[in-house]
Amino acid sequence: NDEDEKSDALIQIALDGMTVCPESASPLWKEFRSYILGTKDPVQRVTGLTVFIDAVRNTIQICKTRKTFDRLWKIRTQALTDRRTAIQQWQASLQDDLAHLADLVNKIGLDKAIADISADKYSLLCDQVDAFSTFAESAKTSGPSRIAEVANAVQGQLAKRLRGLEQQVDAEWKKDQDGEKIAPNLSKDEKYLGGKYQKLLDDLVALGSDTNQGAYAFWLNRTSKASHDTYGTIAQRVVECAERIKKLQSTRYNMWALRVIYQAGQSSLWYEVLAQLDTKFLHPSVYACYQTEHDRRLNEEKDPRIRQVAVVAILCKDKAPLRAF
């Protein structure tokens, strides 16, 4: 924008002027200082002063008189003081914004917090955090302490979501252990086509995606080392929970399959009953039961037409998918 171009032009004029004539540093500094301290953008203010300080340092090395050296050294001291003040102002501004964001995240979560403060303001805040982090690293100074506060709040929200999913998985597994008969969710009228384990798995995938990209990843990379639920711990727990859900989902499918096989043994339309099962999801032990019942009933059918109907039904009927559990 125009302000950035003006700032860049003034910086370049100052740099060129001091390089050509170190004695002209005082009026150049006066004009540059008046402009840069009047800018509203803290990033621009700190960056401009940093570039000017580096230029003064280089100019000092080529000055030829003690008088010029003293003048340049005084300018350097003033510029360093101004930059220190600008950094403190930048930090203070960031601290207030970050404190507000951390409070919102703790209360309503990151997504709703972003909506509350507006996407544009949130994006600007992230740009400021990125810029200050980069500057702090190069200047060997510390960034605003509340960056870690927001990061830990975001991490805490993700850890809370993960604990909630883990508890739901435990509750579903208890149903299976207690022998609760859970049928597949095959209704096309449902808003969500899938069983409880599949819903948990999809929610877990969404959580895993949040930890690796977007707004969540931005803050997770800035969590404090002292935080209990570290980024790596959450990521590992997501992987472990996903593996557990897949195993339990398969177990529930097979427990249902056993009931279906038993029902087929009691039904005259046994082939319609068995045709629900997708054998690729069956555990070897369950598949053995399926095969035994299938062969027994098929061999008992003396009418070749019925045998054909049975085989066609088993081949062509829609199977219950694993995600139905």
Residue pairs with C-beta under 8 A, 6 or more apart in sequence:
3 39
3 41
3 44
4 44
6 35
7 35
7 36
7 39
7 44
7 48
10 31
10 32
10 35
10 36
10 48
11 32
11 48
11 51
11 52
13 28
14 28
14 29
14 31
14 32
14 52
14 55
15 51
15 52
15 55
17 24
17 25
17 28
18 24
18 25
18 28
18 55
18 56
18 59
19 55
19 58
19 59
19 62
22 59
22 62
22 63
22 64
22 68
22 72
23 68
23 71
25 56
25 59
25 68
25 71
25 72
25 75
26 71
26 75
29 52
29 75
29 78
29 79
32 48
32 52
33 78
33 79
33 82
36 44
36 45
36 48
36 49
36 52
36 82
37 45
37 82
37 86
39 45
39 48
42 86
42 89
42 90
42 93
42 128
43 90
43 127
43 128
43 131
43 132
45 86
45 90
46 83
46 86
46 87
46 90
46 135
47 135
49 79
49 82
49 83
49 86
50 83
50 135
50 139
52 79
53 76
53 79
53 80
53 83
56 72
56 75
56 76
56 79
57 76
59 72
60 69
60 72
60 73
60 76
63 69
63 72
87 141
90 128
90 132
91 132
91 143
91 144
94 125
94 128
94 129
94 132
94 144
94 146
94 147
95 144
95 145
95 146
97 125
97 128
98 125
98 129
98 144
98 146
98 147
98 149
98 150
99 146
99 149
100 117
101 113
101 117
101 122
101 125
101 150
102 146
102 149
102 150
102 153
104 112
104 113
104 116
104 117
105 113
105 150
105 153
105 154
105 157
106 153
106 156
106 157
108 116
109 157
110 154
110 157
110 215
110 216
110 219
111 215
113 122
114 122
114 215
117 125
122 215
126 218
129 143
129 144
129 147
129 222
132 143
132 144
133 143
133 147
133 222
135 141
136 142
136 143
147 222
148 222
148 223
148 224
150 219
150 222
151 219
151 220
151 221
151 222
151 223
151 224
151 227
152 223
152 224
152 227
154 216
154 219
154 220
155 219
155 220
155 223
155 227
155 229
155 230
155 231
155 234
156 229
158 207
158 210
158 211
158 216
158 220
158 229
158 234
159 229
159 234
161 207
162 204
162 207
162 234
162 237
162 238
162 241
165 200
165 203
165 204
165 207
165 241
166 237
166 241
168 196
168 200
169 197
169 200
169 241
169 244
169 245
169 248
172 196
172 197
172 200
172 248
172 252
173 248
175 182
176 182
176 248
176 251
176 252
176 255
181 256
181 259
182 195
182 196
182 252
182 256
182 325
183 256
184 195
184 253
184 256
184 320
184 321
184 324
184 325
185 192
185 193
185 194
185 195
185 196
185 324
185 325
186 320
186 324
187 193
192 199
193 323
193 324
194 202
194 323
194 324
195 249
195 252
195 323
195 324
195 325
196 325
197 245
197 248
197 249
197 252
197 325
198 249
198 322
198 323
198 324
198 325
200 245
201 242
201 245
201 246
201 249
204 238
204 241
204 242
204 245
205 242
207 238
208 235
208 238
208 239
208 242
210 216
210 217
211 217
211 220
211 231
211 234
211 235
211 238
212 235
220 231
220 234
221 231
223 230
223 231
249 322
249 325
250 281
250 283
250 322
252 325
253 281
253 282
253 320
253 322
253 325
254 281
254 282
254 283
254 286
256 320
256 325
257 277
257 281
257 282
257 286
257 290
258 286
258 289
260 273
260 274
260 276
260 277
261 274
261 277
261 286
261 289
261 290
261 293
263 273
264 270
264 271
264 273
264 274
264 293
264 297
265 293
265 297
267 273
270 293
270 297
270 310
271 297
271 298
271 309
271 310
271 311
271 313
271 314
272 313
272 317
274 290
274 293
274 294
274 297
274 314
275 313
275 314
275 316
275 317
275 319
276 317
276 319
276 320
277 290
277 319
277 320
278 319
278 320
278 321
278 322
279 287
279 290
281 322
282 290
294 314
297 310
298 307
298 310
298 311
301 307
301 310
